[in-house]
Amino acid sequence: MTTTREFDTDLPSVRQIQNFIRNGQEVELKLMTGDILTGKARWQDANCLCLVDAYDQPTLIWHQAIAFIKPRV
């Protein structure tokens, strides 16, 4: 049996990531494993976020694997 999560665009966290995407903001993303990834968020859905690195390589990351996301300054 498959369960589908609803993508709630009213959530502040979803809106913040959408702002990062819209503005082309580079972000730092820390995974639950402690690994840190940097790049630009390209898109997100109810389950995943796509992060594109400096070499234009996309990485698909499941939301539950993310510890935090913050803008790079």
Phi and psi restraints in degrees (value plus and minus 20) as a CYANA .aco file:
   2 THR   PHI    -124.7   -84.7
   2 THR   PSI     114.5   154.5
   3 THR   PHI    -129.2   -89.2
   3 THR   PSI     121.2   161.2
   4 THR   PHI    -133.1   -93.1
   4 THR   PSI     107.4   147.4
   5 ARG   PHI    -104.7   -64.7
   5 ARG   PSI     119.9   159.9
   6 GLU   PHI    -104.0   -64.0
   6 GLU   PSI     119.9   159.9
   7 PHE   PHI    -111.4   -71.4
   7 PHE   PSI      83.8   123.8
   8 ASP   PHI    -116.6   -76.6
   8 ASP   PSI      80.7   120.7
   9 THR   PHI     -95.5   -55.5
   9 THR   PSI     -22.8    17.2
  10 ASP   PHI    -104.4   -64.4
  10 ASP   PSI     -32.6     7.4
  11 LEU   PHI     -90.4   -50.4
  11 LEU   PSI     115.6   155.6
  12 PRO   PHI     -78.2   -38.2
  12 PRO   PSI     -55.8   -15.8
  13 SER   PHI     -85.3   -45.3
  13 SER   PSI     -60.4   -20.4
  14 VAL   PHI     -86.3   -46.3
  14 VAL   PSI     -63.6   -23.6
  15 ARG   PHI     -83.8   -43.8
  15 ARG   PSI     -58.3   -18.3
  16 GLN   PHI     -83.8   -43.8
  16 GLN   PSI     -64.8   -24.8
  17 ILE   PHI     -85.1   -45.1
  17 ILE   PSI     -58.7   -18.7
  18 GLN   PHI     -80.8   -40.8
  18 GLN   PSI     -56.4   -16.4
  19 ASN   PHI     -85.1   -45.1
  19 ASN   PSI     -61.3   -21.3
  20 PHE   PHI     -78.9   -38.9
  20 PHE   PSI     -63.1   -23.1
  21 ILE   PHI     -85.6   -45.6
  21 ILE   PSI     -70.1   -30.1
  22 ARG   PHI     -80.5   -40.5
  22 ARG   PSI     -60.4   -20.4
  23 ASN   PHI    -106.6   -66.6
  23 ASN   PSI     -25.0    15.0
  24 GLY   PHI      44.9    84.9
  24 GLY   PSI       8.1    48.1
  25 GLN   PHI     -90.5   -50.5
  25 GLN   PSI     111.1   151.1
  26 GLU   PHI     -96.1   -56.1
  26 GLU   PSI     117.4   157.4
  27 VAL   PHI    -145.7  -105.7
  27 VAL   PSI     139.2   179.2
  28 GLU   PHI    -131.0   -91.0
  28 GLU   PSI     109.7   149.7
  29 LEU   PHI    -144.0  -104.0
  29 LEU   PSI     101.9   141.9
  30 LYS   PHI    -123.6   -83.6
  30 LYS   PSI     110.1   150.1
  31 LEU   PHI    -108.6   -68.6
  31 LEU   PSI     142.1   182.1
  32 MET   PHI     -80.7   -40.7
  32 MET   PSI     -42.2    -2.2
  33 THR   PHI     -97.9   -57.9
  33 THR   PSI     -30.7     9.3
  34 GLY   PHI      79.0   119.0
  34 GLY   PSI     -32.7     7.3
  35 ASP   PHI     -86.3   -46.3
  35 ASP   PSI     125.2   165.2
  36 ILE   PHI    -138.0   -98.0
  36 ILE   PSI     108.8   148.8
  37 LEU   PHI    -137.0   -97.0
  37 LEU   PSI     126.6   166.6
  38 THR   PHI    -148.1  -108.1
  38 THR   PSI     130.8   170.8
  39 GLY   PHI     139.4   179.4
  39 GLY   PSI    -181.4  -141.4
  40 LYS   PHI    -134.6   -94.6
  40 LYS   PSI     111.9   151.9
  41 ALA   PHI     -90.0   -50.0
  41 ALA   PSI     106.2   146.2
  42 ARG   PHI    -114.8   -74.8
  42 ARG   PSI     -64.2   -24.2
  43 TRP   PHI    -178.7  -138.7
  43 TRP   PSI     146.0   186.0
  44 GLN   PHI    -165.0  -125.0
  44 GLN   PSI     133.3   173.3
  45 ASP   PHI    -153.9  -113.9
  45 ASP   PSI    -186.7  -146.7
  46 ALA   PHI     -84.8   -44.8
  46 ALA   PSI     -41.3    -1.3
  47 ASN   PHI    -134.6   -94.6
  47 ASN   PSI     -50.9   -10.9
  48 CYS   PHI    -155.6  -115.6
  48 CYS   PSI     144.1   184.1
  49 LEU   PHI    -148.8  -108.8
  49 LEU   PSI     119.1   159.1
  50 CYS   PHI    -123.7   -83.7
  50 CYS   PSI     100.1   140.1
  51 LEU   PHI    -130.4   -90.4
  51 LEU   PSI     107.8   147.8
  52 VAL   PHI    -127.0   -87.0
  52 VAL   PSI     105.9   145.9
  53 ASP   PHI    -105.3   -65.3
  53 ASP   PSI    -196.2  -156.2
  54 ALA   PHI     -83.2   -43.2
  54 ALA   PSI     -40.6    -0.6
  55 TYR   PHI    -116.0   -76.0
  55 TYR   PSI      -7.6    32.4
  56 ASP   PHI      44.4    84.4
  56 ASP   PSI       7.5    47.5
  57 GLN   PHI    -115.3   -75.3
  57 GLN   PSI     101.4   141.4
  58 PRO   PHI    -100.6   -60.6
  58 PRO   PSI     123.2   163.2
  59 THR   PHI    -146.9  -106.9
  59 THR   PSI     107.1   147.1
  60 LEU   PHI    -112.6   -72.6
  60 LEU   PSI     104.2   144.2
  61 ILE   PHI    -144.2  -104.2
  61 ILE   PSI     106.7   146.7
  62 TRP   PHI     -91.8   -51.8
  62 TRP   PSI     118.1   158.1
  63 HIS   PHI     -74.9   -34.9
  63 HIS   PSI     -59.2   -19.2
  64 GLN   PHI     -90.3   -50.3
  64 GLN   PSI     -30.6     9.4
  65 ALA   PHI    -107.1   -67.1
  65 ALA   PSI     -29.1    10.9
  66 ILE   PHI    -111.3   -71.3
  66 ILE   PSI     107.1   147.1
  67 ALA   PHI    -105.8   -65.8
  67 ALA   PSI     -68.6   -28.6
  68 PHE   PHI    -177.7  -137.7
  68 PHE   PSI     141.5   181.5
  69 ILE   PHI    -152.1  -112.1
  69 ILE   PSI     113.0   153.0
  70 LYS   PHI    -163.2  -123.2
  70 LYS   PSI     133.1   173.1
  71 PRO   PHI     -89.1   -49.1
  71 PRO   PSI     126.0   166.0
  72 ARG   PHI    -106.9   -66.9
  72 ARG   PSI     117.7   157.7
